[in-house]
């Protein structure tokens, strides 16, 4: 059950810290998540984000509030709670790049405080 218009997609991209970050890979992953989700709900594309290595360092200043975030996680804001719920219902068992994605609701206040400014 969805509790927010914001969905966090965990493990969308698995980041290897021993390799230099590939901006194209981050961009492609974000686009893939958007494309897969927008078939089931309307997304505010202006606020969609993927956590990059530099972002992750900034998020650590939020302490425990950042505990469930990692490099490669995607955040999407949906126009309505119904749209977000439809996405979570339809895509709960979706595989991407050979692994199952985890879709979870993310608090709107934390999204606008922590994620949007990145």
DONU-738414 format. One record per residue: residue number from 1; x, y, z of N, C-alpha, C, O in turn; residue in three letters. Coordinates in pm, whole numbers, plus 50000, padded with zeros to 5 digits. Layout:
<fidos>
<nuba->NUM | n.x->X | n.y->Y | n.z->Z | ca.x->X | ca.y->Y | ca.z->Z | c.x->X | c.y->Y | c.z->Z | o.x->X | o.y->Y | o.z->Z | drenvex->ALA>
...
</fidos>
This chain:
<fidos>
<nuba->1 | n.x->50084 | n.y->49881 | n.z->50000 | ca.x->50000 | ca.y->50000 | ca.z->50000 | c.x->50087 | c.y->50124 | c.z->50000 | o.x->50184 | o.y->50134 | o.z->50076 | drenvex->UNK>
<nuba->2 | n.x->50053 | n.y->50216 | n.z->49916 | ca.x->50128 | ca.y->50340 | ca.z->49901 | c.x->50079 | c.y->50444 | c.z->50003 | o.x->49958 | o.y->50462 | o.z->50019 | drenvex->UNK>
<nuba->3 | n.x->50170 | n.y->50511 | n.z->50070 | ca.x->50134 | ca.y->50611 | ca.z->50171 | c.x->50176 | c.y->50752 | c.z->50133 | o.x->50160 | o.y->50845 | o.z->50212 | drenvex->UNK>
<nuba->4 | n.x->50231 | n.y->50769 | n.z->50013 | ca.x->50284 | ca.y->50898 | ca.z->49970 | c.x->50282 | c.y->50906 | c.z->49818 | o.x->50276 | o.y->50803 | o.z->49750 | drenvex->UNK>
<nuba->5 | n.x->50285 | n.y->51027 | n.z->49765 | ca.x->50296 | ca.y->51045 | ca.z->49619 | c.x->50438 | c.y->51020 | c.z->49570 | o.x->50462 | o.y->51015 | o.z->49450 | drenvex->UNK>
<nuba->6 | n.x->50532 | n.y->51004 | n.z->49664 | ca.x->50673 | ca.y->50984 | ca.z->49630 | c.x->50706 | c.y->50835 | c.z->49641 | o.x->50676 | o.y->50771 | o.z->49741 | drenvex->UNK>
<nuba->7 | n.x->50769 | n.y->50783 | n.z->49536 | ca.x->50816 | ca.y->50644 | ca.z->49538 | c.x->50967 | c.y->50643 | c.z->49527 | o.x->51026 | o.y->50709 | o.z->49441 | drenvex->UNK>
<nuba->8 | n.x->51028 | n.y->50568 | n.z->49617 | ca.x->51172 | ca.y->50543 | ca.z->49612 | c.x->51191 | c.y->50405 | c.z->49550 | o.x->51132 | o.y->50307 | o.z->49596 | drenvex->UNK>
<nuba->9 | n.x->51273 | n.y->50398 | n.z->49446 | ca.x->51303 | ca.y->50270 | ca.z->49383 | c.x->51446 | c.y->50234 | c.z->49424 | o.x->51543 | o.y->50295 | o.z->49379 | drenvex->UNK>
<nuba->10 | n.x->51454 | n.y->50134 | n.z->49510 | ca.x->51585 | ca.y->50094 | ca.z->49562 | c.x->51653 | c.y->49996 | c.z->49466 | o.x->51587 | o.y->49915 | o.z->49400 | drenvex->UNK>
<nuba->11 | n.x->51783 | n.y->50005 | n.z->49460 | ca.x->51866 | ca.y->49916 | ca.z->49377 | c.x->51839 | c.y->49932 | c.z->49228 | o.x->51860 | o.y->49837 | o.z->49152 | drenvex->UNK>
<nuba->12 | n.x->51793 | n.y->50049 | n.z->49185 | ca.x->51772 | ca.y->50072 | ca.z->49043 | c.x->51906 | c.y->50061 | c.z->48969 | o.x->51913 | o.y->50007 | o.z->48858 | drenvex->UNK>
<nuba->13 | n.x->52010 | n.y->50112 | n.z->49031 | ca.x->52145 | ca.y->50102 | ca.z->48976 | c.x->52236 | c.y->50052 | c.z->49087 | o.x->52235 | o.y->50105 | o.z->49198 | drenvex->UNK>
<nuba->14 | n.x->52315 | n.y->49952 | n.z->49058 | ca.x->52412 | ca.y->49901 | ca.z->49156 | c.x->52545 | c.y->49969 | c.z->49125 | o.x->52605 | o.y->49946 | o.z->49020 | drenvex->UNK>
<nuba->15 | n.x->52589 | n.y->50052 | n.z->49218 | ca.x->52710 | ca.y->50132 | ca.z->49199 | c.x->52832 | c.y->50059 | c.z->49251 | o.x->52831 | o.y->50004 | o.z->49361 | drenvex->UNK>
<nuba->16 | n.x->52937 | n.y->50059 | n.z->49171 | ca.x->53065 | ca.y->49998 | ca.z->49210 | c.x->53159 | c.y->50111 | c.z->49252 | o.x->53208 | o.y->50185 | o.z->49166 | drenvex->UNK>
<nuba->17 | n.x->53186 | n.y->50126 | n.z->49381 | ca.x->53271 | ca.y->50236 | ca.z->49426 | c.x->53416 | c.y->50227 | c.z->49380 | o.x->53490 | o.y->50325 | o.z->49393 | drenvex->UNK>
<nuba->18 | n.x->53457 | n.y->50112 | n.z->49327 | ca.x->53595 | ca.y->50099 | ca.z->49279 | c.x->53609 | c.y->50149 | c.z->49135 | o.x->53721 | o.y->50159 | o.z->49084 | drenvex->UNK>
<nuba->19 | n.x->53497 | n.y->50180 | n.z->49070 | ca.x->53500 | ca.y->50232 | ca.z->48932 | c.x->53455 | c.y->50378 | c.z->48932 | o.x->53374 | o.y->50418 | o.z->49016 | drenvex->UNK>
<nuba->20 | n.x->53508 | n.y->50457 | n.z->48839 | ca.x->53462 | ca.y->50597 | ca.z->48833 | c.x->53314 | c.y->50603 | c.z->48794 | o.x->53269 | o.y->50523 | o.z->48712 | drenvex->UNK>
<nuba->21 | n.x->53237 | n.y->50697 | n.z->48853 | ca.x->53096 | ca.y->50708 | ca.z->48819 | c.x->53076 | c.y->50738 | c.z->48671 | o.x->53149 | o.y->50818 | o.z->48612 | drenvex->UNK>
<nuba->22 | n.x->52978 | n.y->50675 | n.z->48611 | ca.x->52945 | ca.y->50694 | ca.z->48470 | c.x->52812 | c.y->50770 | c.z->48464 | o.x->52705 | o.y->50712 | o.z->48485 | drenvex->UNK>
<nuba->23 | n.x->52819 | n.y->50901 | n.z->48435 | ca.x->52699 | ca.y->50984 | ca.z->48431 | c.x->52594 | c.y->50930 | c.z->48335 | o.x->52474 | o.y->50938 | o.z->48363 | drenvex->UNK>
<nuba->24 | n.x->52637 | n.y->50875 | n.z->48222 | ca.x->52542 | ca.y->50821 | ca.z->48125 | c.x->52464 | c.y->50704 | c.z->48185 | o.x->52344 | o.y->50691 | o.z->48160 | drenvex->UNK>
<nuba->25 | n.x->52531 | n.y->50621 | n.z->48263 | ca.x->52464 | ca.y->50507 | ca.z->48326 | c.x->52358 | c.y->50555 | c.z->48426 | o.x->52249 | o.y->50499 | o.z->48433 | drenvex->UNK>
<nuba->26 | n.x->52391 | n.y->50659 | n.z->48504 | ca.x->52294 | ca.y->50715 | ca.z->48597 | c.x->52175 | c.y->50775 | c.z->48521 | o.x->52060 | o.y->50752 | o.z->48558 | drenvex->UNK>
<nuba->27 | n.x->52203 | n.y->50850 | n.z->48416 | ca.x->52097 | ca.y->50913 | ca.z->48336 | c.x->52008 | c.y->50808 | c.z->48271 | o.x->51885 | o.y->50821 | o.z->48272 | drenvex->UNK>
<nuba->28 | n.x->52068 | n.y->50705 | n.z->48214 | ca.x->51990 | ca.y->50599 | ca.z->48148 | c.x->51902 | c.y->50524 | c.z->48248 | o.x->51788 | o.y->50490 | o.z->48217 | drenvex->UNK>
<nuba->29 | n.x->51955 | n.y->50498 | n.z->48366 | ca.x->51877 | ca.y->50428 | ca.z->48468 | c.x->51757 | c.y->50513 | c.z->48510 | o.x->51646 | o.y->50462 | o.z->48523 | drenvex->UNK>
<nuba->30 | n.x->51778 | n.y->50643 | n.z->48532 | ca.x->51669 | ca.y->50732 | ca.z->48569 | c.x->51562 | c.y->50735 | c.z->48459 | o.x->51443 | o.y->50730 | o.z->48488 | drenvex->UNK>
<nuba->31 | n.x->51606 | n.y->50744 | n.z->48334 | ca.x->51511 | ca.y->50743 | ca.z->48221 | c.x->51435 | c.y->50611 | c.z->48213 | o.x->51315 | o.y->50611 | o.z->48187 | drenvex->UNK>
<nuba->32 | n.x->51503 | n.y->50500 | n.z->48234 | ca.x->51436 | ca.y->50369 | ca.z->48231 | c.x->51330 | c.y->50359 | c.z->48340 | o.x->51221 | o.y->50309 | o.z->48315 | drenvex->UNK>
<nuba->33 | n.x->51362 | n.y->50407 | n.z->48460 | ca.x->51265 | ca.y->50402 | ca.z->48570 | c.x->51145 | c.y->50492 | c.z->48538 | o.x->51030 | o.y->50453 | o.z->48561 | drenvex->UNK>
<nuba->34 | n.x->51172 | n.y->50610 | n.z->48486 | ca.x->51064 | ca.y->50700 | ca.z->48446 | c.x->50976 | c.y->50635 | c.z->48342 | o.x->50853 | o.y->50635 | o.z->48355 | drenvex->UNK>
<nuba->35 | n.x->51037 | n.y->50581 | n.z->48237 | ca.x->50961 | ca.y->50522 | ca.z->48128 | c.x->50877 | c.y->50404 | c.z->48174 | o.x->50763 | o.y->50387 | o.z->48130 | drenvex->UNK>
<nuba->36 | n.x->50931 | n.y->50322 | n.z->48262 | ca.x->50856 | ca.y->50207 | ca.z->48311 | c.x->50739 | c.y->50247 | c.z->48400 | o.x->50634 | o.y->50183 | o.z->48397 | drenvex->UNK>
<nuba->37 | n.x->50758 | n.y->50353 | n.z->48478 | ca.x->50654 | ca.y->50395 | ca.z->48572 | c.x->50547 | c.y->50483 | c.z->48508 | o.x->50431 | o.y->50478 | o.z->48549 | drenvex->UNK>
<nuba->38 | n.x->50584 | n.y->50563 | n.z->48410 | ca.x->50486 | ca.y->50658 | ca.z->48356 | c.x->50375 | c.y->50589 | c.z->48276 | o.x->50275 | o.y->50652 | o.z->48242 | drenvex->UNK>
<nuba->39 | n.x->50391 | n.y->50461 | n.z->48246 | ca.x->50284 | ca.y->50386 | ca.z->48181 | c.x->50169 | c.y->50359 | c.z->48278 | o.x->50058 | o.y->50326 | o.z->48236 | drenvex->UNK>
<nuba->40 | n.x->50197 | n.y->50373 | n.z->48408 | ca.x->50097 | ca.y->50339 | ca.z->48509 | c.x->50056 | c.y->50458 | c.z->48596 | o.x->49961 | o.y->50447 | o.z->48673 | drenvex->UNK>
<nuba->41 | n.x->50125 | n.y->50571 | n.z->48583 | ca.x->50092 | ca.y->50688 | ca.z->48662 | c.x->50164 | c.y->50811 | c.z->48610 | o.x->50272 | o.y->50801 | o.z->48552 | drenvex->UNK>
<nuba->42 | n.x->50103 | n.y->50926 | n.z->48632 | ca.x->50160 | ca.y->51053 | ca.z->48584 | c.x->50268 | c.y->51102 | c.z->48681 | o.x->50244 | o.y->51114 | o.z->48801 | drenvex->UNK>
<nuba->43 | n.x->50387 | n.y->51131 | n.z->48626 | ca.x->50505 | ca.y->51170 | ca.z->48703 | c.x->50534 | c.y->51318 | c.z->48684 | o.x->50518 | o.y->51371 | o.z->48575 | drenvex->UNK>
<nuba->44 | n.x->50576 | n.y->51384 | n.z->48793 | ca.x->50630 | ca.y->51519 | ca.z->48782 | c.x->50777 | c.y->51503 | c.z->48744 | o.x->50862 | o.y->51480 | o.z->48831 | drenvex->UNK>
<nuba->45 | n.x->50807 | n.y->51515 | n.z->48617 | ca.x->50943 | ca.y->51488 | ca.z->48568 | c.x->51045 | c.y->51591 | c.z->48613 | o.x->51165 | o.y->51566 | o.z->48605 | drenvex->UNK>
<nuba->46 | n.x->50999 | n.y->51707 | n.z->48660 | ca.x->51092 | ca.y->51812 | ca.z->48704 | c.x->51160 | c.y->51776 | c.z->48835 | o.x->51267 | o.y->51829 | o.z->48866 | drenvex->UNK>
<nuba->47 | n.x->51100 | n.y->51686 | n.z->48914 | ca.x->51157 | ca.y->51655 | ca.z->49045 | c.x->51218 | c.y->51516 | c.z->49053 | o.x->51267 | o.y->51477 | o.z->49159 | drenvex->UNK>
<nuba->48 | n.x->51216 | n.y->51438 | n.z->48945 | ca.x->51270 | ca.y->51302 | ca.z->48953 | c.x->51421 | c.y->51307 | c.z->48971 | o.x->51491 | o.y->51388 | o.z->48910 | drenvex->UNK>
<nuba->49 | n.x->51471 | n.y->51217 | n.z->49056 | ca.x->51613 | ca.y->51217 | ca.z->49092 | c.x->51667 | c.y->51076 | c.z->49104 | o.x->51594 | o.y->50982 | o.z->49136 | drenvex->UNK>
<nuba->50 | n.x->51797 | n.y->51064 | n.z->49076 | ca.x->51872 | ca.y->50943 | ca.z->49108 | c.x->51988 | c.y->50987 | c.z->49197 | o.x->52052 | o.y->51088 | o.z->49170 | drenvex->UNK>
<nuba->51 | n.x->52015 | n.y->50911 | n.z->49302 | ca.x->52123 | ca.y->50946 | ca.z->49394 | c.x->52257 | c.y->50911 | c.z->49329 | o.x->52283 | o.y->50796 | o.z->49295 | drenvex->UNK>
<nuba->52 | n.x->52340 | n.y->51012 | n.z->49314 | ca.x->52474 | ca.y->50997 | ca.z->49258 | c.x->52576 | c.y->51002 | c.z->49373 | o.x->52541 | o.y->51041 | o.z->49484 | drenvex->UNK>
<nuba->53 | n.x->52700 | n.y->50962 | n.z->49348 | ca.x->52799 | ca.y->50960 | ca.z->49457 | c.x->52811 | c.y->51093 | c.z->49532 | o.x->52816 | o.y->51092 | o.z->49655 | drenvex->UNK>
<nuba->54 | n.x->52817 | n.y->51205 | n.z->49463 | ca.x->52826 | ca.y->51335 | ca.z->49530 | c.x->52703 | c.y->51367 | c.z->49613 | o.x->52713 | o.y->51429 | o.z->49719 | drenvex->UNK>
<nuba->55 | n.x->52586 | n.y->51325 | n.z->49564 | ca.x->52460 | ca.y->51346 | ca.z->49638 | c.x->52461 | c.y->51267 | c.z->49768 | o.x->52416 | o.y->51315 | o.z->49872 | drenvex->UNK>
<nuba->56 | n.x->52512 | n.y->51146 | n.z->49759 | ca.x->52511 | ca.y->51057 | ca.z->49876 | c.x->52589 | c.y->51119 | c.z->49991 | o.x->52547 | o.y->51110 | o.z->50106 | drenvex->UNK>
<nuba->57 | n.x->52701 | n.y->51183 | n.z->49960 | ca.x->52780 | ca.y->51247 | ca.z->50064 | c.x->52701 | c.y->51359 | c.z->50130 | o.x->52707 | o.y->51376 | o.z->50252 | drenvex->UNK>
<nuba->58 | n.x->52626 | n.y->51436 | n.z->50050 | ca.x->52543 | ca.y->51544 | ca.z->50105 | c.x->52433 | c.y->51488 | c.z->50193 | o.x->52401 | o.y->51546 | o.z->50297 | drenvex->UNK>
<nuba->59 | n.x->52374 | n.y->51377 | n.z->50153 | ca.x->52264 | ca.y->51319 | ca.z->50229 | c.x->52307 | c.y->51267 | c.z->50365 | o.x->52226 | o.y->51261 | o.z->50458 | drenvex->UNK>
<nuba->60 | n.x->52433 | n.y->51230 | n.z->50379 | ca.x->52481 | ca.y->51177 | ca.z->50506 | c.x->52468 | c.y->51279 | c.z->50619 | o.x->52462 | o.y->51241 | o.z->50736 | drenvex->UNK>
<nuba->61 | n.x->52463 | n.y->51407 | n.z->50585 | ca.x->52447 | ca.y->51511 | ca.z->50688 | c.x->52308 | c.y->51506 | c.z->50753 | o.x->52287 | o.y->51567 | o.z->50857 | drenvex->UNK>
<nuba->62 | n.x->52214 | n.y->51433 | n.z->50693 | ca.x->52080 | ca.y->51419 | ca.z->50750 | c.x->52072 | c.y->51305 | c.z->50851 | o.x->51966 | o.y->51280 | o.z->50908 | drenvex->UNK>
<nuba->63 | n.x->52183 | n.y->51235 | n.z->50874 | ca.x->52188 | ca.y->51130 | ca.z->50975 | c.x->52094 | c.y->51014 | c.z->50945 | o.x->52092 | o.y->50962 | o.z->50834 | drenvex->UNK>
<nuba->64 | n.x->52017 | n.y->50974 | n.z->51047 | ca.x->51929 | ca.y->50857 | ca.z->51034 | c.x->51824 | c.y->50873 | c.z->50925 | o.x->51778 | o.y->50773 | o.z->50869 | drenvex->UNK>
<nuba->65 | n.x->51785 | n.y->50995 | n.z->50895 | ca.x->51686 | ca.y->51017 | ca.z->50789 | c.x->51738 | c.y->50968 | c.z->50653 | o.x->51659 | o.y->50939 | o.z->50564 | drenvex->UNK>
<nuba->66 | n.x->51868 | n.y->50959 | n.z->50638 | ca.x->51928 | ca.y->50915 | ca.z->50512 | c.x->51964 | c.y->50767 | c.z->50514 | o.x->52024 | o.y->50717 | o.z->50418 | drenvex->UNK>
<nuba->67 | n.x->51930 | n.y->50696 | n.z->50620 | ca.x->51972 | ca.y->50557 | ca.z->50636 | c.x->51919 | c.y->50464 | c.z->50528 | o.x->51986 | o.y->50367 | o.z->50492 | drenvex->UNK>
<nuba->68 | n.x->51801 | n.y->50492 | n.z->50475 | ca.x->51740 | ca.y->50405 | ca.z->50374 | c.x->51769 | c.y->50451 | c.z->50231 | o.x->51702 | o.y->50409 | o.z->50137 | drenvex->UNK>
<nuba->69 | n.x->51868 | n.y->50536 | n.z->50215 | ca.x->51904 | ca.y->50586 | ca.z->50083 | c.x->52042 | c.y->50535 | c.z->50044 | o.x->52129 | o.y->50516 | o.z->50129 | drenvex->UNK>
<nuba->70 | n.x->52060 | n.y->50514 | n.z->49914 | ca.x->52190 | ca.y->50468 | ca.z->49868 | c.x->52212 | c.y->50519 | c.z->49726 | o.x->52118 | o.y->50558 | o.z->49657 | drenvex->UNK>
<nuba->71 | n.x->52336 | n.y->50519 | n.z->49685 | ca.x->52370 | ca.y->50557 | ca.z->49548 | c.x->52294 | c.y->50464 | c.z->49453 | o.x->52293 | o.y->50343 | o.z->49471 | drenvex->UNK>
<nuba->72 | n.x->52232 | n.y->50523 | n.z->49351 | ca.x->52157 | ca.y->50445 | ca.z->49253 | c.x->52009 | c.y->50435 | c.z->49283 | o.x->51934 | o.y->50383 | o.z->49200 | drenvex->UNK>
<nuba->73 | n.x->51964 | n.y->50482 | n.z->49399 | ca.x->51820 | ca.y->50485 | ca.z->49428 | c.x->51756 | c.y->50595 | c.z->49345 | o.x->51814 | o.y->50702 | o.z->49326 | drenvex->UNK>
<nuba->74 | n.x->51634 | n.y->50569 | n.z->49297 | ca.x->51558 | ca.y->50665 | ca.z->49217 | c.x->51438 | c.y->50712 | c.z->49299 | o.x->51376 | o.y->50634 | o.z->49371 | drenvex->UNK>
<nuba->75 | n.x->51407 | n.y->50841 | n.z->49286 | ca.x->51291 | ca.y->50901 | ca.z->49352 | c.x->51202 | c.y->50964 | c.z->49246 | o.x->51248 | o.y->51045 | o.z->49165 | drenvex->UNK>
<nuba->76 | n.x->51074 | n.y->50927 | n.z->49249 | ca.x->50978 | ca.y->50980 | ca.z->49154 | c.x->50859 | c.y->51039 | c.z->49230 | o.x->50807 | o.y->50977 | o.z->49323 | drenvex->UNK>
<nuba->77 | n.x->50819 | n.y->51159 | n.z->49189 | ca.x->50701 | ca.y->51223 | ca.z->49246 | c.x->50585 | c.y->51205 | c.z->49149 | o.x->50595 | o.y->51241 | o.z->49032 | drenvex->UNK>
<nuba->78 | n.x->50476 | n.y->51148 | n.z->49198 | ca.x->50357 | ca.y->51128 | ca.z->49115 | c.x->50256 | c.y->51238 | c.z->49143 | o.x->50256 | o.y->51299 | o.z->49250 | drenvex->UNK>
<nuba->79 | n.x->50171 | n.y->51263 | n.z->49045 | ca.x->50073 | ca.y->51370 | ca.z->49055 | c.x->49971 | c.y->51341 | c.z->49166 | o.x->49922 | o.y->51434 | o.z->49231 | drenvex->UNK>
<nuba->80 | n.x->49940 | n.y->51216 | n.z->49187 | ca.x->49842 | ca.y->51180 | ca.z->49290 | c.x->49885 | c.y->51054 | c.z->49364 | o.x->49970 | o.y->50978 | o.z->49318 | drenvex->UNK>
<nuba->81 | n.x->49826 | n.y->51035 | n.z->49479 | ca.x->49850 | ca.y->50914 | ca.z->49556 | c.x->49800 | c.y->50792 | c.z->49478 | o.x->49861 | o.y->50685 | o.z->49484 | drenvex->UNK>
<nuba->82 | n.x->49691 | n.y->50809 | n.z->49406 | ca.x->49638 | ca.y->50700 | ca.z->49323 | c.x->49736 | c.y->50656 | c.z->49216 | o.x->49752 | o.y->50537 | o.z->49192 | drenvex->UNK>
<nuba->83 | n.x->49803 | n.y->50752 | n.z->49152 | ca.x->49903 | ca.y->50719 | ca.z->49050 | c.x->50019 | c.y->50642 | c.z->49113 | o.x->50064 | o.y->50541 | o.z->49058 | drenvex->UNK>
<nuba->84 | n.x->50067 | n.y->50689 | n.z->49227 | ca.x->50178 | ca.y->50621 | ca.z->49295 | c.x->50137 | c.y->50480 | c.z->49336 | o.x->50215 | o.y->50386 | o.z->49323 | drenvex->UNK>
<nuba->85 | n.x->50016 | n.y->50466 | n.z->49386 | ca.x->49967 | ca.y->50336 | ca.z->49428 | c.x->49956 | c.y->50240 | c.z->49310 | o.x->49989 | o.y->50122 | o.z->49321 | drenvex->UNK>
<nuba->86 | n.x->49910 | n.y->50291 | n.z->49197 | ca.x->49898 | ca.y->50208 | ca.z->49076 | c.x->50036 | c.y->50156 | c.z->49033 | o.x->50049 | o.y->50040 | o.z->48996 | drenvex->UNK>
<nuba->87 | n.x->50135 | n.y->50241 | n.z->49038 | ca.x->50271 | ca.y->50201 | ca.z->49001 | c.x->50322 | c.y->50092 | c.z->49096 | o.x->50378 | o.y->49992 | o.z->49052 | drenvex->UNK>
<nuba->88 | n.x->50304 | n.y->50113 | n.z->49225 | ca.x->50351 | ca.y->50013 | ca.z->49322 | c.x->50279 | c.y->49880 | c.z->49303 | o.x->50339 | o.y->49773 | o.z->49318 | drenvex->UNK>
<nuba->89 | n.x->50151 | n.y->49886 | n.z->49270 | ca.x->50073 | ca.y->49763 | ca.z->49250 | c.x->50117 | c.y->49690 | c.z->49123 | o.x->50136 | o.y->49568 | o.z->49125 | drenvex->UNK>
<nuba->90 | n.x->50133 | n.y->49763 | n.z->49015 | ca.x->50165 | ca.y->49702 | ca.z->48886 | c.x->50310 | c.y->49656 | c.z->48875 | o.x->50339 | o.y->49558 | o.z->48807 | drenvex->UNK>
<nuba->91 | n.x->50401 | n.y->49725 | n.z->48942 | ca.x->50544 | ca.y->49698 | ca.z->48921 | c.x->50613 | c.y->49632 | c.z->49041 | o.x->50735 | o.y->49624 | o.z->49044 | drenvex->UNK>
<nuba->92 | n.x->50537 | n.y->49585 | n.z->49139 | ca.x->50598 | ca.y->49533 | ca.z->49261 | c.x->50694 | c.y->49416 | c.z->49237 | o.x->50782 | o.y->49393 | o.z->49320 | drenvex->UNK>
<nuba->93 | n.x->50680 | n.y->49344 | n.z->49129 | ca.x->50768 | ca.y->49229 | ca.z->49103 | c.x->50851 | c.y->49251 | c.z->48976 | o.x->50892 | o.y->49155 | o.z->48911 | drenvex->UNK>
<nuba->94 | n.x->50876 | n.y->49376 | n.z->48942 | ca.x->50950 | ca.y->49407 | ca.z->48819 | c.x->51099 | c.y->49379 | c.z->48837 | o.x->51159 | o.y->49410 | o.z->48940 | drenvex->UNK>
<nuba->95 | n.x->51157 | n.y->49321 | n.z->48734 | ca.x->51302 | ca.y->49299 | ca.z->48730 | c.x->51365 | c.y->49406 | c.z->48641 | o.x->51305 | o.y->49450 | o.z->48543 | drenvex->UNK>
<nuba->96 | n.x->51484 | n.y->49446 | n.z->48677 | ca.x->51561 | ca.y->49541 | ca.z->48597 | c.x->51707 | c.y->49499 | c.z->48607 | o.x->51761 | o.y->49482 | o.z->48717 | drenvex->UNK>
<nuba->97 | n.x->51769 | n.y->49483 | n.z->48494 | ca.x->51910 | ca.y->49445 | ca.z->48488 | c.x->51936 | c.y->49317 | c.z->48569 | o.x->52040 | o.y->49302 | o.z->48634 | drenvex->UNK>
<nuba->98 | n.x->51839 | n.y->49225 | n.z->48563 | ca.x->51855 | ca.y->49095 | ca.z->48626 | c.x->51823 | c.y->49085 | c.z->48774 | o.x->51843 | o.y->48980 | o.z->48834 | drenvex->UNK>
<nuba->99 | n.x->51774 | n.y->49194 | n.z->48834 | ca.x->51741 | ca.y->49189 | ca.z->48977 | c.x->51603 | c.y->49253 | c.z->49000 | o.x->51557 | o.y->49336 | o.z->48922 | drenvex->UNK>
<nuba->100 | n.x->51540 | n.y->49211 | n.z->49108 | ca.x->51410 | ca.y->49268 | ca.z->49144 | c.x->51430 | c.y->49406 | c.z->49206 | o.x->51518 | o.y->49426 | o.z->49288 | drenvex->UNK>
<nuba->101 | n.x->51345 | n.y->49499 | n.z->49164 | ca.x->51348 | ca.y->49633 | ca.z->49222 | c.x->51257 | c.y->49637 | c.z->49343 | o.x->51161 | o.y->49560 | o.z->49353 | drenvex->UNK>
<nuba->102 | n.x->51286 | n.y->49726 | n.z->49435 | ca.x->51203 | ca.y->49743 | ca.z->49554 | c.x->51144 | c.y->49883 | c.z->49549 | o.x->51216 | o.y->49983 | o.z->49552 | drenvex->UNK>
<nuba->103 | n.x->51010 | n.y->49890 | n.z->49543 | ca.x->50937 | ca.y->50016 | ca.z->49539 | c.x->50882 | c.y->50043 | c.z->49679 | o.x->50810 | o.y->49960 | o.z->49734 | drenvex->UNK>
<nuba->104 | n.x->50915 | n.y->50159 | n.z->49735 | ca.x->50865 | ca.y->50195 | ca.z->49867 | c.x->50818 | c.y->50339 | c.z->49867 | o.x->50871 | o.y->50424 | o.z->49795 | drenvex->UNK>
<nuba->105 | n.x->50717 | n.y->50366 | n.z->49949 | ca.x->50671 | ca.y->50504 | ca.z->49967 | c.x->50779 | c.y->50582 | c.z->50043 | o.x->50847 | o.y->50528 | o.z->50130 | drenvex->UNK>
<nuba->106 | n.x->50791 | n.y->50710 | n.z->50008 | ca.x->50890 | ca.y->50796 | ca.z->50073 | c.x->50817 | c.y->50921 | c.z->50119 | o.x->50738 | o.y->50977 | o.z->50042 | drenvex->UNK>
<nuba->107 | n.x->50841 | n.y->50968 | n.z->50241 | ca.x->50770 | ca.y->51084 | ca.z->50294 | c.x->50791 | c.y->51210 | c.z->50208 | o.x->50904 | o.y->51244 | o.z->50173 | drenvex->UNK>
<nuba->108 | n.x->50681 | n.y->51277 | n.z->50176 | ca.x->50689 | ca.y->51395 | ca.z->50090 | c.x->50772 | c.y->51506 | c.z->50152 | o.x->50848 | o.y->51572 | o.z->50081 | drenvex->UNK>
<nuba->109 | n.x->50760 | n.y->51528 | n.z->50283 | ca.x->50836 | ca.y->51636 | ca.z->50346 | c.x->50987 | c.y->51610 | c.z->50334 | o.x->51064 | o.y->51702 | o.z->50307 | drenvex->UNK>
<nuba->110 | n.x->51028 | n.y->51486 | n.z->50355 | ca.x->51171 | ca.y->51453 | ca.z->50343 | c.x->51217 | c.y->51462 | c.z->50197 | o.x->51330 | o.y->51501 | o.z->50170 | drenvex->UNK>
<nuba->111 | n.x->51130 | n.y->51427 | n.z->50104 | ca.x->51163 | ca.y->51436 | ca.z->49962 | c.x->51196 | c.y->51581 | c.z->49925 | o.x->51298 | o.y->51607 | o.z->49862 | drenvex->UNK>
<nuba->112 | n.x->51109 | n.y->51673 | n.z->49965 | ca.x->51131 | ca.y->51813 | ca.z->49928 | c.x->51244 | c.y->51878 | c.z->50006 | o.x->51306 | o.y->51972 | o.z->49958 | drenvex->UNK>
<nuba->113 | n.x->51272 | n.y->51828 | n.z->50125 | ca.x->51382 | ca.y->51881 | ca.z->50205 | c.x->51518 | c.y->51825 | c.z->50163 | o.x->51616 | o.y->51898 | o.z->50154 | drenvex->UNK>
<nuba->114 | n.x->51522 | n.y->51694 | n.z->50137 | ca.x->51650 | ca.y->51625 | ca.z->50118 | c.x->51683 | c.y->51595 | c.z->49972 | o.x->51798 | o.y->51609 | o.z->49931 | drenvex->UNK>
<nuba->115 | n.x->51586 | n.y->51553 | n.z->49894 | ca.x->51613 | ca.y->51500 | ca.z->49760 | c.x->51604 | c.y->51607 | c.z->49652 | o.x->51695 | o.y->51620 | o.z->49570 | drenvex->UNK>
<nuba->116 | n.x->51497 | n.y->51683 | n.z->49650 | ca.x->51476 | ca.y->51783 | ca.z->49543 | c.x->51592 | c.y->51881 | c.z->49532 | o.x->51632 | o.y->51913 | o.z->49420 | drenvex->UNK>
<nuba->117 | n.x->51649 | n.y->51932 | n.z->49643 | ca.x->51760 | ca.y->52028 | ca.z->49629 | c.x->51889 | c.y->51971 | c.z->49569 | o.x->51977 | o.y->52049 | o.z->49532 | drenvex->UNK>
<nuba->118 | n.x->51903 | n.y->51841 | n.z->49559 | ca.x->52028 | ca.y->51782 | ca.z->49509 | c.x->52055 | c.y->51822 | c.z->49365 | o.x->52155 | o.y->51781 | o.z->49307 | drenvex->UNK>
</fidos>
